[in-house]
Amino acid sequence: MAEPKTTRNDSDVAEFLATVADEKRRADAEAVCELMAEVTGAEPAMWGSAIVGFGEYRYKYASGREGNWPAVGMSPRKQALTLYVSTGFEGYDDLMSRLGPHRTSKACLYVKRLSDLDQDVLRELVKGAYEHVNGKTFDSEPI
């Protein structure tokens, strides 16, 4: 079985964020990084070359695949600021309706501008997702 490609490493988070070319996207990424650190109480760490993660959980699938992944994380992608919420969004209907403009996929929240979001709602979402998975092991997806 192949090793996961995206793993925690010792790269510098501040250096990574400083490389974000778009000034507004960089400022949003730095603000979300600060928000996630404050809400989780965890230090940011690089996962792969482009994900900033906080905390971690372990997964073990029936297929034999296993590894670690950040409890919550973010990446300043070109198209949108992407927040990784390992729990997914089921059960968060009320929060998602109050969050502000966004798109989601299974466990990703895509945001164009951080200023468009309700910061209190974002904090609550990050906190809930972090507390749900951090430090735990799942025999299937943590959703």
HELIX and SHEET records of a PDB file:
HELIX    1   1 VAL A   13  ALA A   18  1                                   6    
HELIX    2   2 GLU A   23  THR A   40  1                                  18    
HELIX    3   3 ASP A   93  LEU A   99  1                                   7    
HELIX    4   4 LEU A  114  ASP A  116  5                                   3    
HELIX    5   5 GLN A  119  VAL A  133  1                                  15    
SHEET    1   A 7 ARG A   8  ASN A   9  0                                        
SHEET    2   A 7 ALA A  45  TRP A  47 -1                                        
SHEET    3   A 7 ILE A  51  PHE A  54 -1                                        
SHEET    4   A 7 VAL A  72  PRO A  76 -1                                        
SHEET    5   A 7 LEU A  81  VAL A  85 -1                                        
SHEET    6   A 7 CYS A 108  VAL A 111 -1                                        
SHEET    7   A 7 ARG A 103  THR A 104 -1                                        
SHEET    1   B 3 GLU A  66  TRP A  69  0                                        
SHEET    2   B 3 TYR A  57  LYS A  60 -1                                        
SHEET    3   B 3 THR A 137  PHE A 138  1                                        
END                                                                             
